[in-house]
């Protein structure tokens, strides 16, 4: 694509294509329209003045943007998170602790909290059964 019409008249997709063609701009996919226009102008040797029209951020807002935290290992990276060694007895201890907490919540009248703990206990029971199958097999 060329600069036949003003950069402001292009769509964001067209601006991203123009930015890719320059080969000098990084982080294109995360940029907003005004940022793309500025980056393209800078890459083409033009003025680095902000694009005309409404600004992308309010003038009074000078708070820095938060950076994303590094991703935890998971399915996409191929690495599995490290888990502690589970035994049937350790899972049953957790179940006993949760039963006590559940009783306290019931007495306090927190039905939703007690229900949450009930579901968590059921999941732990399923894991103990699964572990018992693998141990005996």
C-alpha positions in Angstrom: 0.0 0.0 0.0 1.1 3.5 -0.7 0.4 6.8 0.9 -2.2 7.8 -1.7 -4.7 9.1 0.8 -3.7 10.7 4.1 -2.6 8.3 6.9 -5.6 9.4 9.0 -8.0 8.2 6.3 -6.6 4.6 6.4 -8.1 1.9 8.5 -6.1 0.4 11.3 -5.6 -2.8 9.3 -4.3 -0.8 6.3 -2.0 1.2 8.6 -0.6 -2.0 10.1 0.1 -3.3 6.6 1.9 -0.1 5.7 3.9 -0.4 9.0 4.9 -3.9 8.1 6.1 -2.9 4.7 8.5 -0.3 6.2 10.2 -3.1 8.2 11.4 -0.6 10.8 8.5 -0.7 13.3 8.2 -3.2 16.1 5.1 -4.0 18.2 2.7 -3.2 15.4 -0.1 -5.4 16.5 -0.4 -3.7 19.9 -0.5 -0.1 18.5 -3.5 2.1 18.3 -4.3 4.1 15.2 -2.6 7.3 16.4 0.5 5.4 17.5 0.6 3.7 14.1 0.4 7.0 12.2 3.2 8.5 14.3 5.4 5.4 13.9 4.9 5.3 10.1 5.7 9.0 9.8 8.9 8.5 11.9 9.9 5.5 9.8 9.4 7.3 6.6 11.4 10.2 7.8 8.4 12.5 8.2 7.5 14.6 11.1 6.9 12.9 14.4 4.1 15.3 15.3 1.0 13.7 16.8 -1.8 12.8 14.4 -4.5 15.3 13.9 -7.9 14.6 15.3 -8.9 13.4 18.8 -5.9 12.4 20.9 -5.7 8.7 21.8 -5.2 9.6 25.5 -6.7 12.4 27.6 -4.3 15.3 28.0 -4.4 15.3 31.8 -3.7 11.5 32.1 0.0 11.1 32.6 -0.1 7.7 34.4 2.3 5.2 32.9 0.8 2.1 31.4 1.1 -1.2 33.3 3.5 -3.7 31.8 2.2 -7.3 31.5 3.6 -9.8 33.9 5.6 -12.7 32.4 3.5 -15.6 31.5 3.5 -18.7 33.7 4.5 -21.9 32.1 1.5 -23.8 30.8 0.1 -25.6 27.7 1.2 -23.1 25.1 4.9 -23.1 26.1 5.1 -26.9 26.4 6.5 -26.6 29.9 4.5 -28.1 32.8 4.2 -26.3 36.1 6.0 -28.1 38.9 3.6 -29.6 41.4 4.3 -31.0 44.9 4.2 -34.7 45.5 0.7 -35.8 46.3 -0.1 -38.7 48.4 -3.5 -40.1 49.3 -2.9 -39.3 53.0 -1.9 -35.7 52.2 -5.1 -35.2 50.2 -7.2 -36.7 53.0 -5.6 -34.3 55.4 -6.7 -31.4 53.2 -10.2 -32.8 53.1 -10.4 -33.0 56.9 -9.2 -29.3 57.1 -11.8 -28.3 54.5 -14.6 -30.1 56.5 -13.7 -28.1 59.6 -13.8 -24.8 57.6 -17.1 -25.9 56.0 -18.6 -26.5 59.4 -17.5 -23.0 60.6 -19.0 -21.4 57.5 -22.3 -23.2 57.9 -22.5 -21.9 61.5 -21.7 -18.4 60.4 -24.4 -18.7 57.8 -22.2 -18.5 54.7 -24.0 -21.0 52.5 -22.1 -20.1 49.3 -18.7 -20.4 50.9 -19.7 -23.8 52.4 -20.9 -24.9 49.0 -17.6 -23.9 47.4 -15.7 -25.9 50.0 -18.0 -28.9 49.4 -17.1 -28.9 45.7 -13.4 -28.5 46.5 -13.7 -31.5 48.8 -15.4 -33.6 46.1 -12.5 -32.8 43.7 -10.0 -33.9 46.3 -11.9 -37.1 46.8 -11.8 -37.8 43.1 -8.0 -37.2 43.1 -7.6 -39.7 46.0 -9.5 -42.3 44.0 -7.4 -41.7 40.9 -4.2 -42.0 42.9 -5.4 -45.2 44.5 -6.0 -46.7 41.0 -2.5 -45.7 39.8 -0.9 -47.1 43.0 -2.7 -50.4 42.8 -2.2 -50.9 39.1 
